[in-house]
Amino acid sequence: METQPQKNLNNVSFSVNAEKQTIDLTIIPHGETTPISFHVNYKLTERNGETEISVQNAASDRIWVNEILKIVLEKYNSEYKIPQNIAEIVKMFLK
């Protein structure tokens, strides 16, 4: 018997403003009836031939999600090295 993977997200809206280095994302998680919106400020840097992205700030319109985002950003490193084989593609969209 085959089973279909359950959809986890519906009605995803995603936009990037490379000039302002922001990402806006709106999703409706499976089982939810209202969307959750996210706003992320990021920074792309090139250092020693490597491209890195760092999350400067992240916020949500849901208070509880916003609190989780704050905890995660305070606790974990928000800088990520982008693999060289996709760095040029990422820069085309985010820079």
N, CA and C atoms as a LAMMPS dump frame, in Angstrom:
ITEM: TIMESTEP
0
ITEM: NUMBER OF ATOMS
285
ITEM: BOX BOUNDS ff ff ff
-5.0000000000000000e+02 5.0000000000000000e+02
-5.0000000000000000e+02 5.0000000000000000e+02
-5.0000000000000000e+02 5.0000000000000000e+02
ITEM: ATOMS id mol type element x y z
1 1 1 N 0.838 -1.17 0
2 1 2 C 0 0 0
3 1 3 C 0.888 1.239 0
4 2 1 N 0.676 2.124 -0.969
5 2 2 C 1.443 3.364 -1.048
6 2 3 C 0.77 4.442 -0.226
7 3 1 N 1.606 5.27 0.39
8 3 2 C 1.06 6.418 1.109
9 3 3 C 1.662 7.685 0.533
10 4 1 N 0.881 8.709 0.488
11 4 2 C 1.35 10.001 0.012
12 4 3 C 1.963 10.762 1.183
13 5 1 N 3.104 11.417 0.951
14 5 2 C 3.665 12.226 2.035
15 5 3 C 2.69 13.353 2.382
16 6 1 N 2.558 13.611 3.642
17 6 2 C 1.642 14.636 4.097
18 6 3 C 2.241 16.01 3.832
19 7 1 N 1.433 16.918 3.32
20 7 2 C 1.9 18.282 3.114
21 7 3 C 2.053 18.956 4.467
22 8 1 N 3.169 19.619 4.651
23 8 2 C 3.398 20.31 5.915
24 8 3 C 3.12 21.801 5.816
25 9 1 N 3.285 22.369 4.639
26 9 2 C 3.072 23.799 4.458
27 9 3 C 2.153 24.031 3.279
28 10 1 N 1.296 25.003 3.422
29 10 2 C 0.4 25.387 2.341
30 10 3 C 0.546 26.882 2.09
31 11 1 N 0.25 27.293 0.894
32 11 2 C 0.213 28.722 0.558
33 11 3 C 1.46 29.469 1.018
34 12 1 N 2.585 29.072 0.509
35 12 2 C 3.84 29.708 0.865
36 12 3 C 4.039 30.954 0.01
37 13 1 N 4.369 32.055 0.66
38 13 2 C 4.699 33.297 -0.02
39 13 3 C 6.109 33.683 0.409
40 14 1 N 6.963 33.981 -0.562
41 14 2 C 8.372 34.228 -0.284
42 14 3 C 8.834 35.395 -1.128
43 15 1 N 9.441 36.4 -0.495
44 15 2 C 9.984 37.506 -1.278
45 15 3 C 11.32 37.952 -0.69
46 16 1 N 12.195 38.385 -1.576
47 16 2 C 13.534 38.837 -1.198
48 16 3 C 13.709 40.26 -1.694
49 17 1 N 14.22 41.127 -0.833
50 17 2 C 14.625 42.46 -1.243
51 17 3 C 16.135 42.516 -1.071
52 18 1 N 16.857 42.266 -2.164
53 18 2 C 18.316 42.171 -2.101
54 18 3 C 18.948 43.513 -1.745
55 19 1 N 18.322 44.599 -2.168
56 19 2 C 18.863 45.927 -1.862
57 19 3 C 18.853 46.183 -0.352
58 20 1 N 17.754 45.821 0.296
59 20 2 C 17.637 46.011 1.748
60 20 3 C 18.131 44.802 2.534
61 21 1 N 18.444 43.724 1.826
62 21 2 C 18.879 42.451 2.412
63 21 3 C 17.852 41.941 3.431
64 22 1 N 16.621 41.797 2.931
65 22 2 C 15.541 41.263 3.758
66 22 3 C 14.83 40.128 3.026
67 23 1 N 14.262 39.234 3.813
68 23 2 C 13.441 38.145 3.297
69 23 3 C 12.127 38.167 4.062
70 24 1 N 11.025 38.087 3.336
71 24 2 C 9.71 37.978 3.948
72 24 3 C 9.105 36.652 3.524
73 25 1 N 8.598 35.92 4.496
74 25 2 C 8.042 34.602 4.263
75 25 3 C 6.717 34.499 4.999
76 26 1 N 5.702 34.01 4.305
77 26 2 C 4.409 33.75 4.925
78 26 3 C 4.011 32.326 4.589
79 27 1 N 3.624 31.577 5.62
80 27 2 C 3.237 30.179 5.435
81 27 3 C 1.971 29.879 6.227
82 28 1 N 1.285 28.848 5.8
83 28 2 C 0.195 28.294 6.599
84 28 3 C 0.584 26.849 6.9
85 29 1 N 1.069 26.594 8.124
86 29 2 C 1.455 25.219 8.468
87 29 3 C 0.253 24.281 8.438
88 30 1 N 0.524 23.021 8.162
89 30 2 C -0.536 22.013 8.123
90 30 3 C -1.314 22.037 9.434
91 31 1 N -2.62 22.09 9.357
92 31 2 C -3.471 22.106 10.542
93 31 3 C -3.812 23.491 11.041
94 32 1 N -3.135 24.509 10.524
95 32 2 C -3.413 25.884 10.923
96 32 3 C -4.382 26.513 9.931
97 33 1 N -5.101 27.519 10.382
98 33 2 C -6.051 28.196 9.489
99 33 3 C -5.607 29.609 9.142
100 34 1 N -4.666 30.136 9.902
101 34 2 C -4.182 31.49 9.605
102 34 3 C -2.679 31.443 9.335
103 35 1 N -2.212 32.329 8.467
104 35 2 C -0.793 32.315 8.113
105 35 3 C 0.105 32.84 9.23
106 36 1 N 1.362 32.411 9.165
107 36 2 C 2.412 32.932 10.039
108 36 3 C 3.406 33.657 9.137
109 37 1 N 3.727 34.884 9.497
110 37 2 C 4.662 35.682 8.698
111 37 3 C 5.997 35.814 9.413
112 38 1 N 7.064 35.819 8.612
113 38 2 C 8.414 35.982 9.122
114 38 3 C 9.091 37.103 8.349
115 39 1 N 9.916 37.871 9.04
116 39 2 C 10.728 38.901 8.397
117 39 3 C 12.163 38.688 8.878
118 40 1 N 13.092 38.564 7.931
119 40 2 C 14.487 38.286 8.26
120 40 3 C 15.378 39.346 7.63
121 41 1 N 16.276 39.901 8.43
122 41 2 C 17.324 40.778 7.919
123 41 3 C 18.592 39.948 7.873
124 42 1 N 19.26 39.949 6.744
125 42 2 C 20.466 39.145 6.588
126 42 3 C 21.603 40.004 6.054
127 43 1 N 22.789 39.451 6.107
128 43 2 C 23.952 40.125 5.547
129 43 3 C 24.805 39.082 4.845
130 44 1 N 25.147 39.358 3.603
131 44 2 C 26.064 38.495 2.847
132 44 3 C 27.448 39.11 2.909
133 45 1 N 28.426 38.293 3.234
134 45 2 C 29.803 38.777 3.258
135 45 3 C 30.701 37.791 2.524
136 46 1 N 31.769 38.328 1.981
137 46 2 C 32.782 37.489 1.342
138 46 3 C 34.078 37.68 2.1
139 47 1 N 34.624 36.558 2.569
140 47 2 C 35.81 36.6 3.401
141 47 3 C 36.716 35.45 3.011
142 48 1 N 37.938 35.759 2.691
143 48 2 C 38.924 34.723 2.341
144 48 3 C 38.417 33.809 1.22
145 49 1 N 37.724 34.381 0.25
146 49 2 C 37.232 33.603 -0.877
147 49 3 C 35.979 32.795 -0.585
148 50 1 N 35.428 32.947 0.608
149 50 2 C 34.21 32.225 0.965
150 50 3 C 33.062 33.204 1.162
151 51 1 N 31.872 32.754 0.83
152 51 2 C 30.678 33.568 1.011
153 51 3 C 29.946 33.088 2.249
154 52 1 N 29.565 34.037 3.089
155 52 2 C 28.83 33.715 4.304
156 52 3 C 27.54 34.523 4.349
157 53 1 N 26.531 33.947 4.951
158 53 2 C 25.295 34.671 5.21
159 53 3 C 25.088 34.668 6.718
160 54 1 N 24.704 35.812 7.235
161 54 2 C 24.407 35.883 8.667
162 54 3 C 23.029 36.497 8.849
163 55 1 N 22.314 35.956 9.804
164 55 2 C 20.994 36.47 10.133
165 55 3 C 21.206 37.582 11.156
166 56 1 N 20.828 38.793 10.782
167 56 2 C 20.987 39.94 11.667
168 56 3 C 19.817 40.062 12.638
169 57 1 N 18.626 39.73 12.13
170 57 2 C 17.411 39.827 12.933
171 57 3 C 16.352 38.955 12.276
172 58 1 N 15.495 38.375 13.084
173 58 2 C 14.367 37.609 12.569
174 58 3 C 13.179 37.858 13.488
175 59 1 N 12.016 38.043 12.88
176 59 2 C 10.817 38.32 13.664
177 59 3 C 9.612 37.661 13.004
178 60 1 N 8.604 37.422 13.819
179 60 2 C 7.364 36.825 13.336
180 60 3 C 6.189 37.616 13.891
181 61 1 N 5.052 37.473 13.225
182 61 2 C 3.857 38.154 13.718
183 61 3 C 3.177 37.39 14.853
184 62 1 N 3.651 36.195 15.148
185 62 2 C 3.13 35.425 16.282
186 62 3 C 4.087 35.594 17.453
187 63 1 N 3.564 35.999 18.583
188 63 2 C 4.403 36.291 19.745
189 63 3 C 5.245 35.084 20.151
190 64 1 N 4.643 33.911 20.211
191 64 2 C 5.384 32.737 20.665
192 64 3 C 6.481 32.341 19.68
193 65 1 N 6.226 32.508 18.389
194 65 2 C 7.256 32.211 17.382
195 65 3 C 8.367 33.247 17.483
196 66 1 N 7.979 34.492 17.686
197 66 2 C 8.95 35.573 17.822
198 66 3 C 9.893 35.312 19.004
199 67 1 N 9.359 34.834 20.116
200 67 2 C 10.184 34.529 21.291
201 67 3 C 11.158 33.391 20.998
202 68 1 N 10.703 32.379 20.28
203 68 2 C 11.59 31.271 19.906
204 68 3 C 12.714 31.774 19.004
205 69 1 N 12.378 32.62 18.038
206 69 2 C 13.391 33.177 17.142
207 69 3 C 14.445 33.951 17.923
208 70 1 N 14.016 34.745 18.888
209 70 2 C 14.968 35.517 19.71
210 70 3 C 15.911 34.59 20.471
211 71 1 N 15.358 33.537 21.068
212 71 2 C 16.18 32.588 21.832
213 71 3 C 17.194 31.905 20.915
214 72 1 N 16.742 31.456 19.76
215 72 2 C 17.629 30.763 18.822
216 72 3 C 18.737 31.69 18.347
217 73 1 N 18.401 32.934 18.005
218 73 2 C 19.423 33.868 17.522
219 73 3 C 20.43 34.23 18.617
220 74 1 N 19.973 34.29 19.864
221 74 2 C 20.893 34.595 20.961
222 74 3 C 21.798 33.401 21.281
223 75 1 N 21.255 32.2 21.184
224 75 2 C 21.976 31.005 21.624
225 75 3 C 22.929 30.435 20.571
226 76 1 N 22.529 30.518 19.305
227 76 2 C 23.306 29.854 18.255
228 76 3 C 23.95 30.857 17.321
229 77 1 N 25.039 30.419 16.715
230 77 2 C 25.73 31.225 15.724
231 77 3 C 24.823 31.435 14.524
232 78 1 N 24.702 32.659 14.09
233 78 2 C 23.812 32.94 12.964
234 78 3 C 24.581 33.154 11.659
235 79 1 N 25.851 32.763 11.635
236 79 2 C 26.651 32.866 10.413
237 79 3 C 26.816 31.484 9.797
238 80 1 N 26.555 31.417 8.499
239 80 2 C 26.63 30.137 7.793
240 80 3 C 27.456 30.297 6.529
241 81 1 N 28.406 29.39 6.344
242 81 2 C 29.196 29.387 5.114
243 81 3 C 28.353 28.763 4.008
244 82 1 N 28.34 29.421 2.876
245 82 2 C 27.608 28.913 1.718
246 82 3 C 28.589 28.104 0.879
247 83 1 N 28.257 26.857 0.572
248 83 2 C 29.17 26.039 -0.239
249 83 3 C 29.54 26.742 -1.55
250 84 1 N 30.801 26.65 -1.923
251 84 2 C 31.292 27.357 -3.101
252 84 3 C 30.536 26.991 -4.374
253 85 1 N 30.057 25.757 -4.474
254 85 2 C 29.397 25.342 -5.711
255 85 3 C 28.022 26.009 -5.895
256 86 1 N 27.465 26.61 -4.835
257 86 2 C 26.181 27.312 -5.006
258 86 3 C 26.263 28.79 -4.625
259 87 1 N 27.438 29.241 -4.201
260 87 2 C 27.586 30.622 -3.733
261 87 3 C 27.197 31.65 -4.804
262 88 1 N 27.591 31.428 -6.044
263 88 2 C 27.275 32.394 -7.102
264 88 3 C 25.768 32.485 -7.341
265 89 1 N 25.083 31.37 -7.271
266 89 2 C 23.631 31.358 -7.448
267 89 3 C 22.958 32.101 -6.285
268 90 1 N 23.396 31.816 -5.083
269 90 2 C 22.825 32.477 -3.903
270 90 3 C 23.036 33.99 -3.999
271 91 1 N 24.232 34.394 -4.405
272 91 2 C 24.519 35.835 -4.521
273 91 3 C 23.642 36.5 -5.573
274 92 1 N 23.292 35.764 -6.632
275 92 2 C 22.419 36.339 -7.662
276 92 3 C 21.058 36.716 -7.081
277 93 1 N 20.566 35.94 -6.14
278 93 2 C 19.247 36.18 -5.554
279 93 3 C 19.291 37.11 -4.344
280 94 1 N 20.37 37.049 -3.573
281 94 2 C 20.378 37.75 -2.301
282 94 3 C 21.271 38.99 -2.242
283 95 1 N 22.022 39.248 -3.311
284 95 2 C 22.936 40.386 -3.271
285 95 3 C 22.567 41.416 -4.294
